[in-house]
Amino acid sequence: MGLEIVIGLIVVALVGWAICEFKYKALPFEHAPEEEEGWEEFKEHLEANGNHELNIREIMANNSTNGFDAVDSTDAE
């Protein structure tokens, strides 16, 4: 009983994988013009940082997660 279930699940997984592979091969993929603008912006930021992509520690060092408390009340006026 259990072996038939395992074999059935493997067959279902292989059929799903085959369907996805055929869809990947049959449908052409092209980037939208909006995505190209995003890549240009990314390249500008990368060049501004000396071609150094920030890691999570560098991002968190300059990140504020304090919500409204992050804005000084004297700056708000």
LUMKE-422146 format. One record per atom (N, C-alpha, C): atom name; chain; residue in one letter; y, x, z. Coordinates in Angstrom, 1 decimal. Layout:
BEGIN
  site  unit  code      yy      xx      zz
    CA     A     A       Y       X       Z
...
END
This chain:
BEGIN
  site  unit  code      yy      xx      zz
     N     A     M    -1.2     0.8     0.0
    CA     A     M     0.0     0.0     0.0
     C     A     M     1.3     0.9     0.0
     N     A     G     1.3     1.8     0.9
    CA     A     G     2.5     2.7     1.0
     C     A     G     2.7     3.6    -0.2
     N     A     L     1.6     4.0    -0.8
    CA     A     L     1.6     4.9    -2.0
     C     A     L     2.2     4.2    -3.2
     N     A     E     1.9     2.9    -3.4
    CA     A     E     2.4     2.1    -4.5
     C     A     E     3.9     1.9    -4.3
     N     A     I     4.4     1.8    -3.1
    CA     A     I     5.8     1.6    -2.9
     C     A     I     6.5     2.9    -3.2
     N     A     V     6.0     4.0    -2.8
    CA     A     V     6.6     5.3    -3.1
     C     A     V     6.7     5.5    -4.6
     N     A     I     5.6     5.3    -5.3
    CA     A     I     5.5     5.4    -6.7
     C     A     I     6.5     4.5    -7.4
     N     A     G     6.6     3.3    -6.9
    CA     A     G     7.5     2.3    -7.5
     C     A     G     8.9     2.7    -7.3
     N     A     L     9.3     3.3    -6.2
    CA     A     L    10.7     3.8    -6.0
     C     A     L    11.0     5.0    -6.9
     N     A     I    10.0     5.8    -7.1
    CA     A     I    10.2     7.0    -8.0
     C     A     I    10.4     6.5    -9.4
     N     A     V     9.6     5.5    -9.8
    CA     A     V     9.8     5.0   -11.2
     C     A     V    11.2     4.3   -11.3
     N     A     V    11.6     3.6   -10.4
    CA     A     V    12.9     2.9   -10.4
     C     A     V    14.0     4.0   -10.5
     N     A     A    13.9     5.0    -9.7
    CA     A     A    14.9     6.1    -9.7
     C     A     A    14.9     6.8   -11.1
     N     A     L    13.7     7.1   -11.7
    CA     A     L    13.7     7.7   -13.0
     C     A     L    14.3     6.8   -14.1
     N     A     V    14.0     5.6   -14.0
    CA     A     V    14.6     4.6   -15.0
     C     A     V    16.1     4.6   -14.9
     N     A     G    16.6     4.5   -13.6
    CA     A     G    18.0     4.5   -13.4
     C     A     G    18.7     5.8   -13.9
     N     A     W    18.0     6.9   -13.6
    CA     A     W    18.5     8.2   -14.1
     C     A     W    18.6     8.3   -15.6
     N     A     A    17.5     7.8   -16.3
    CA     A     A    17.5     7.8   -17.8
     C     A     A    18.6     6.9   -18.3
     N     A     I    18.8     5.8   -17.7
    CA     A     I    19.9     4.9   -18.2
     C     A     I    21.2     5.6   -18.1
     N     A     C    21.5     6.2   -17.0
    CA     A     C    22.8     7.0   -16.8
     C     A     C    22.9     8.1   -17.8
     N     A     E    21.8     8.8   -18.1
    CA     A     E    21.9     9.9   -19.0
     C     A     E    22.2     9.4   -20.4
     N     A     F    21.6     8.3   -20.8
    CA     A     F    21.8     7.7   -22.2
     C     A     F    23.3     7.2   -22.3
     N     A     K    23.8     6.6   -21.2
    CA     A     K    25.2     6.2   -21.2
     C     A     K    26.1     7.4   -21.3
     N     A     Y    25.8     8.5   -20.6
    CA     A     Y    26.6     9.7   -20.7
     C     A     Y    26.7    10.3   -22.1
     N     A     K    25.5    10.3   -22.7
    CA     A     K    25.5    10.9   -24.1
     C     A     K    26.1     9.9   -25.1
     N     A     A    26.0     8.6   -24.9
    CA     A     A    26.5     7.7   -25.9
     C     A     A    28.0     7.4   -25.9
     N     A     L    28.6     7.4   -24.7
    CA     A     L    30.0     7.1   -24.5
     C     A     L    30.8     8.3   -24.5
     N     A     P    31.8     8.4   -25.5
    CA     A     P    32.7     9.6   -25.5
     C     A     P    33.7     9.5   -24.3
     N     A     F    34.0    10.7   -23.8
    CA     A     F    35.0    10.7   -22.7
     C     A     F    36.2    11.6   -23.1
     N     A     E    37.4    11.0   -22.9
    CA     A     E    38.6    11.7   -23.2
     C     A     E    39.5    11.5   -22.0
     N     A     H    40.3    12.5   -21.7
    CA     A     H    41.3    12.4   -20.6
     C     A     H    42.5    11.5   -21.1
     N     A     A    43.0    10.7   -20.2
    CA     A     A    44.2     9.9   -20.5
     C     A     A    45.4    10.8   -20.5
     N     A     P    46.5    10.4   -21.2
    CA     A     P    47.7    11.2   -21.1
     C     A     P    48.3    11.3   -19.7
     N     A     E    48.1    10.3   -18.9
    CA     A     E    48.6    10.4   -17.5
     C     A     E    47.9    11.5   -16.7
     N     A     E    46.6    11.7   -17.0
    CA     A     E    45.9    12.8   -16.4
     C     A     E    46.5    14.1   -16.8
     N     A     E    46.8    14.3   -18.1
    CA     A     E    47.4    15.5   -18.6
     C     A     E    48.7    15.8   -17.8
     N     A     E    49.5    14.8   -17.6
    CA     A     E    50.7    15.0   -16.8
     C     A     E    50.4    15.5   -15.4
     N     A     G    49.4    15.0   -14.8
    CA     A     G    49.0    15.4   -13.5
     C     A     G    48.6    16.9   -13.5
     N     A     W    47.8    17.3   -14.5
    CA     A     W    47.4    18.7   -14.6
     C     A     W    48.6    19.6   -14.8
     N     A     E    49.6    19.2   -15.5
    CA     A     E    50.9    20.0   -15.7
     C     A     E    51.6    20.1   -14.3
     N     A     E    51.6    19.0   -13.6
    CA     A     E    52.3    19.1   -12.3
     C     A     E    51.5    20.0   -11.3
     N     A     F    50.2    20.0   -11.4
    CA     A     F    49.3    20.8   -10.6
     C     A     F    49.6    22.3   -10.9
     N     A     K    49.7    22.6   -12.2
    CA     A     K    50.0    24.0   -12.6
     C     A     K    51.3    24.5   -12.2
     N     A     E    52.3    23.6   -12.2
    CA     A     E    53.7    23.9   -11.7
     C     A     E    53.6    24.3   -10.2
     N     A     H    52.9    23.5    -9.4
    CA     A     H    52.8    23.7    -8.0
     C     A     H    52.0    25.0    -7.7
     N     A     L    51.0    25.2    -8.5
    CA     A     L    50.2    26.4    -8.4
     C     A     L    51.0    27.7    -8.7
     N     A     E    51.8    27.7    -9.7
    CA     A     E    52.7    28.8   -10.0
     C     A     E    53.8    29.0    -9.0
     N     A     A    54.3    27.9    -8.4
    CA     A     A    55.3    28.0    -7.4
     C     A     A    54.8    28.7    -6.1
     N     A     N    53.4    28.5    -5.9
    CA     A     N    52.8    29.1    -4.7
     C     A     N    52.2    30.5    -5.0
     N     A     G    52.6    31.1    -6.1
    CA     A     G    52.1    32.4    -6.5
     C     A     G    50.6    32.3    -6.9
     N     A     N    50.2    31.3    -7.6
    CA     A     N    48.9    31.0    -8.1
     C     A     N    47.8    31.1    -6.9
     N     A     H    48.2    30.5    -5.8
    CA     A     H    47.4    30.5    -4.6
     C     A     H    47.2    29.0    -4.2
     N     A     E    46.0    28.5    -4.3
    CA     A     E    45.7    27.1    -3.9
     C     A     E    45.5    27.1    -2.4
     N     A     L    46.2    26.2    -1.7
    CA     A     L    46.2    26.1    -0.3
     C     A     L    44.8    25.6     0.2
     N     A     N    44.4    26.2     1.3
    CA     A     N    43.1    25.8     1.9
     C     A     N    43.5    24.8     3.0
     N     A     I    42.5    24.2     3.6
    CA     A     I    42.7    23.1     4.6
     C     A     I    43.5    23.6     5.8
     N     A     R    43.4    24.8     6.2
    CA     A     R    44.1    25.3     7.4
     C     A     R    45.6    25.5     7.0
     N     A     E    45.9    25.9     5.8
    CA     A     E    47.3    26.1     5.4
     C     A     E    47.9    24.7     5.2
     N     A     I    47.2    23.7     4.8
    CA     A     I    47.7    22.4     4.6
     C     A     I    48.0    21.8     6.0
     N     A     M    47.1    21.9     6.9
    CA     A     M    47.3    21.3     8.2
     C     A     M    48.4    22.0     9.0
     N     A     A    48.7    23.3     8.7
    CA     A     A    49.8    24.0     9.4
     C     A     A    51.1    23.4     9.1
     N     A     N    51.2    22.8     7.9
    CA     A     N    52.5    22.2     7.5
     C     A     N    52.4    20.7     7.4
     N     A     N    51.4    20.1     7.9
    CA     A     N    51.2    18.7     7.8
     C     A     N    51.6    18.0     9.1
     N     A     S    52.2    16.8     9.0
    CA     A     S    52.5    16.1    10.2
     C     A     S    51.8    14.8    10.3
     N     A     T    51.0    14.6    11.4
    CA     A     T    50.3    13.4    11.6
     C     A     T    50.8    12.6    12.7
     N     A     N    52.1    12.8    13.0
    CA     A     N    52.7    12.1    14.2
     C     A     N    53.3    10.8    13.8
     N     A     G    53.3    10.3    12.6
    CA     A     G    53.9     9.1    12.2
     C     A     G    55.4     9.1    12.3
     N     A     F    56.0     8.1    13.0
    CA     A     F    57.4     8.0    13.1
     C     A     F    57.9     9.1    14.1
     N     A     D    57.1     9.6    14.9
    CA     A     D    57.5    10.6    15.9
     C     A     D    57.8    11.9    15.2
     N     A     A    57.3    12.1    13.9
    CA     A     A    57.5    13.3    13.2
     C     A     A    58.9    13.4    12.7
     N     A     V    59.7    12.3    12.7
    CA     A     V    61.1    12.3    12.2
     C     A     V    62.0    12.4    13.5
     N     A     D    62.8    13.4    13.5
    CA     A     D    63.7    13.5    14.6
     C     A     D    64.7    12.3    14.5
     N     A     S    65.1    11.7    15.6
    CA     A     S    66.0    10.5    15.6
     C     A     S    67.4    10.9    15.1
     N     A     T    67.8    12.2    15.3
    CA     A     T    69.1    12.6    14.8
     C     A     T    69.1    12.8    13.3
     N     A     D    67.9    13.1    12.7
    CA     A     D    67.8    13.2    11.3
     C     A     D    67.8    11.8    10.6
     N     A     A    67.4    10.8    11.3
    CA     A     A    67.3     9.5    10.7
     C     A     A    68.7     8.8    10.5
     N     A     E    69.7     9.2    11.1
    CA     A     E    71.0     8.6    11.0
     C     A     E    71.8     9.1     9.8
END
